[in-house]
Amino acid sequence: MADVAGEAGGAAAARPFDIVCEIEPATDPDLRRVRHQIGVLTAITSSFLIPDNHIGRATVSSIAVAHEVLNMGGRAIACLNARDRNTLGFRRDLLTAAAYGVDEFLFVYGDRPESGRRSDDLTVKAMLGEARRFAEQHGGDPASLKLGAVTTLRPLPDWKREADFLFVQVGFSVEALLDWRSKLDFDGPVYAGIMAVGSAQMARKLTAEIPELAVPEALIERLSIDKDAGVDVACDLVCEVRDSGALEGVHLIPVRRFREVARRLETLL
């Protein structure tokens, strides 16, 4: 794993800092592009998050791709959303994951689907409890599963404290992130969400459709004249979070700029 040292307040003591790279998922059965992404990004990390029906589109199972990551020697976190499954379907996925040796999960609510209806049978809270019970019922240790949830920069609900780790929603202000982290009562690892915005068009679309992911206007202006501005800002944010020593790592979303992100971060870390 590509761990880099982080220093808190200039302290000499360092602790591991993990970069969890999100893989652009496969929308057809060919996994060569997925394997290529993993190969390129191993220059900066061996930890990968695999999305689940990314932005409401059908993709290859996150559990199947997580199994591919494990076979390639990496750490795999399979994302599972509540939107697309009922309790029975969730239990099926847990059985499949156990058969494949996948034991780290990020549970999310799920974006609006492009087709079909959202299932109302599951919530992220229910998924956390169901996964713990699953481990007990199948003779395992509930602590053997590592379960994560997503949070915004707001007070953490009590039930999310049952998660083993937290992924923070994508943001662009390290100052706001650190202020929130200083007030957070949570014992597990916390990963800051960072995205390499690919274009001014993408930035405006994100801002319009998902206000909580609003891209700063200054970055949108830079992107209109420099296609690499999003990569530069994302990599700089990774370094700022690392240097703060306040979080255990970042959840980095390169989108389609994974080659450029890997090259830039390799020179910075």
For each residue, the residues with C-beta under 8 A, 3 or more apart:
1: 18 45 46 47 75
2: 19 42 43 44 45 46 269
3: 16 17 18
4: 17 19 242 269
5: 14 15 16 17
6: 14 15 17 242 243 244 245
7: 10 11 12 14 243 245
8: 11 244 245 246
9: 245
10: 7
11: 7 8 245
12: 7
13:
14: 5 6 7
15: 5 6 245 248
16: 3 5 248
17: 3 4 5 6 242 248 249
18: 1 3 45 47 189 191 248 249 250
19: 2 4 44 45 47 238 249 250 252 265
20: 45 47 48 49 77 167 191 249 250 251 252
21: 41 44 45 47 48 49 252 254 258
22: 48 49 50 51 251 252 253 254
23: 34 37 38 48 49 50 51 65 69
24: 33 34 37 54 254 255 256 258
25: 34 50 51 54 59 60 62 65
26: 29 30 31 33 34 59 60 65
27: 57 58 59 60
28: 60
29: 26 60
30: 26 33
31: 26 34 35 60 65 68
32: 35 36
33: 24 26 30 36 37
34: 23 24 25 26 31 37 38 60 65 68
35: 31 32 38 39 68 72
36: 32 33 39 40
37: 23 24 33 34 40 41 258
38: 23 34 35 41 42 48 68 69 72 74
39: 35 36 42 72
40: 36 37 43 258 259 262
41: 21 37 38 44 45 48 254 258 261 262
42: 2 38 39 45 46 74
43: 2 40 262 263 265 266
44: 2 19 21 41 261 262 265 266 269
45: 1 2 18 19 20 21 41 42 48 252
46: 1 2 42 73 74 75
47: 1 18 19 20 21 74 75 77 249
48: 20 21 22 23 38 41 45 69 74 75 76 77
49: 20 21 22 23 77 79 106 167 251
50: 22 23 25 62 65 66 69 76 77 78 79
51: 22 23 25 54 59 62 79
52: 59 61 62 78 79 80 81 84 108 110
53: 56 57 58 59 81 83 84 110 113
54: 24 25 51 57 59
55: 111
56: 53 110 111 112 113 114
57: 27 53 54 114
58: 27 53
59: 25 26 27 51 52 53 54 62
60: 25 26 27 28 29 31 34 64 65
61: 52 64 65 96
62: 25 50 51 52 59 65 66 78 79 80
63: 66 67 78 80 93 96 97 100 102
64: 60 61 67 68 100
65: 23 25 26 31 34 50 60 61 62 68 69 76 78
66: 50 62 63 69 70 76 77 78 97 100 102 104
67: 63 64 70 71 76 100 101 102
68: 31 34 35 38 64 65 71 72
69: 23 38 48 50 65 66 72 74 75 76
70: 66 67 73 74 76 100 101 102
71: 67 68
72: 35 38 39 68 69
73: 46 70
74: 38 42 46 47 48 69 70
75: 1 46 47 48 69 104
76: 48 50 65 66 67 69 70 102 104
77: 20 47 48 49 50 66 104 105 106 146 148
78: 50 52 62 63 65 66 97 102 104 105 106
79: 49 50 51 52 62 105 106 107 108
80: 52 62 63 85 90 93 105 106 107 108 127
81: 52 53 84 85 107 108 109 110 111
82: 85 107 108 109 110 119 122 123 124 126 127
83: 53 109 110 111 113 118 119
84: 52 53 81 89 110 113 119
85: 80 81 82 89 90 93 119 121 122
86: 89 90 119 121 122
87: 90 91 121 122 126 130
88: 91 92
89: 84 85 86 92 93
90: 80 85 86 87 93 94 122 127 130
91: 87 88 94 95 130 134
92: 88 89 95 96
93: 63 80 85 89 90 96 97
94: 90 91 97 98 130 131 134
95: 91 92 98 99
96: 61 63 92 93 99 100
97: 63 66 78 93 94 100 102 103 105
98: 94 95 101 102 103 138 140
99: 95 96
100: 63 64 66 67 70 96 97
101: 67 70 98
102: 63 66 67 70 76 78 97 98 105
103: 97 98 144 145 146
104: 66 75 76 77 78 145 146 147 148
105: 77 78 79 80 97 102 131 145 146 147 148
106: 49 77 78 79 80 148 149 150 167
107: 79 80 81 82 124 127 128 131 147 148 149 163
108: 52 79 80 81 82 124 149 150
109: 81 82 83 123 124 150
110: 52 53 56 81 82 83 84 113 118
111: 55 56 81 83
112: 56 118
113: 53 56 83 84 110 116 117 118
114: 56 57
115:
116: 113
117: 113
118: 83 110 112 113
119: 82 83 84 85 86 122
120:
121: 85 86 87
122: 82 85 86 87 90 119 126 127
123: 82 109 126 127
124: 82 107 108 109 127 128 149 150
125: 128 129 159
126: 82 87 122 123 129 130
127: 80 82 90 107 122 123 124 130 131
128: 107 124 125 131 132 147 149 159 162 163
129: 125 126 132 133 162
130: 87 90 91 94 126 127 133 134
131: 94 105 107 127 128 134 135 145 147
132: 128 129 135 136 142 145 147
133: 129 130 136 137
134: 91 94 130 131 137 138
135: 131 132 138 140 141 142 144 145
136: 132 133 140 142
137: 133 134
138: 98 134 135
139:
140: 98 135 136 144 145
141: 135 144
142: 132 135 136 145
143:
144: 103 135 140 141
145: 103 104 105 131 132 135 140 142 164
146: 77 103 104 105 164 165
147: 104 105 107 128 131 132 162 163 164 165
148: 77 104 105 106 107 163 164 165 166 167
149: 106 107 108 124 128 160 163 166 167
150: 106 108 109 124 166 167 168 169
151: 154 156 160 166 167 168 169
152: 168 169 212
153: 168 169 171 176 177 180
154: 151 180
155:
156: 151 160 161 166 184 185 186
157: 160
158: 161
159: 125 128 162
160: 149 151 156 157 163 166
161: 156 158 185 186
162: 128 129 147 159
163: 107 128 147 148 149 160 166 188
164: 145 146 147 148 188 189
165: 146 147 148 188 189 190 191 248
166: 148 149 150 151 156 160 163 186 188 189 190 191
167: 20 49 106 148 149 150 151 191 193 251
168: 150 151 152 153 171 177 190 191 192 193 251
169: 150 151 152 153 193 212 213
170: 193 194 195 213 253
171: 153 168 176 177 192 193 194
172: 215 216 219 233 237
173: 176 177
174: 177 178 192 237 240 241 244
175: 178 179
176: 153 171 173 179 180
177: 153 168 171 173 174 180 181 192 241 247
178: 174 175 181 182 244 246
179: 175 176 182 183
180: 153 154 176 177 183 184
181: 177 178 184 190 246 247
182: 178 179 246
183: 179 180
184: 156 180 181 190
185: 156 161
186: 156 161 166 190
187:
188: 163 164 165 166
189: 18 164 165 166 247 248 249
190: 165 166 168 181 184 186 247 248
191: 18 20 165 166 167 168 247 248 249 250 251
192: 168 171 174 177 237 241 247 249 250 251
193: 167 168 169 170 171 250 251 253
194: 170 171 234 237 238 241 250 251 252 253
195: 170 213 230 234 252 253 255
196: 230 231 233 234 235 252 253 254 255 257 260 261
197: 202 203 206 215 219 223 230 233 234 255
198: 202 227 230 255 256 257
199: 202 203 223 227 230
200: 203 204 220 221 223 224
201: 204 205
202: 197 198 199 205 206 255
203: 197 199 200 206 207 215 219 220 223 230
204: 200 201 207 208 215 220
205: 201 202 208 209
206: 197 202 203 209 210 213 214 215
207: 203 204 210 211 213 214 215 220
208: 204 205
209: 205 206
210: 206 207 213 214
211: 207 214
212: 152 169
213: 169 170 195 206 207 210
214: 206 207 210 211
215: 172 197 203 204 206 207 219 220
216: 172 219 220
217: 220 221
218: 221 222
219: 172 197 203 215 216 222 223 229 230 233
220: 200 203 204 207 215 216 217 223 224
221: 200 217 218 224 225
222: 218 219 225 226 229 233
223: 197 199 200 203 219 220 226 227 229 230
224: 200 220 221
225: 221 222 229
226: 222 223 229
227: 198 199 223 230
228: 231 232 260
229: 219 222 223 225 226 232 233
230: 195 196 197 198 199 203 219 223 227 233 234 257
231: 196 228 234 235 257 260 261 264
232: 228 229 235 236 264
233: 172 196 197 219 222 229 230 236 237
234: 194 195 196 197 230 231 237 238 252 254 261
235: 196 231 232 238 239 261 264 265 268
236: 232 233 239 240
237: 172 174 192 194 233 234 240 241 250
238: 19 194 234 235 241 242 250 252 265 268
239: 235 236 242 243 268 269
240: 174 236 237 243 244
241: 174 177 192 194 237 238 244 246 247 250
242: 4 6 17 238 239 245 250 269
243: 6 7 239 240
244: 6 8 174 178 240 241 247
245: 6 7 8 9 11 15 242
246: 8 178 181 182 241
247: 177 181 189 190 191 192 241 244 250
248: 15 16 17 18 165 189 190 191
249: 17 18 19 20 47 189 191 192
250: 18 19 20 191 192 193 194 237 238 241 242 247
251: 20 22 49 167 168 191 192 193 194
252: 19 20 21 22 45 194 195 196 234 238 261
253: 22 170 193 194 195 196
254: 21 22 24 41 196 234 257 258 260 261 262
255: 24 195 196 197 198 202 258
256: 24 198
257: 196 198 230 231 254 260 261
258: 21 24 37 40 41 254 255 261 262
259: 40 262 263
260: 196 228 231 254 257 263 264
261: 41 44 196 231 234 235 252 254 257 258 264 265
262: 40 41 43 44 254 258 259 265 266
263: 43 259 260 266 267
264: 231 232 235 260 261 267 268
265: 19 43 44 235 238 261 262 268 269
266: 43 44 262 263 269
267: 263 264
268: 235 238 239 264 265
269: 2 4 44 239 242 265 266
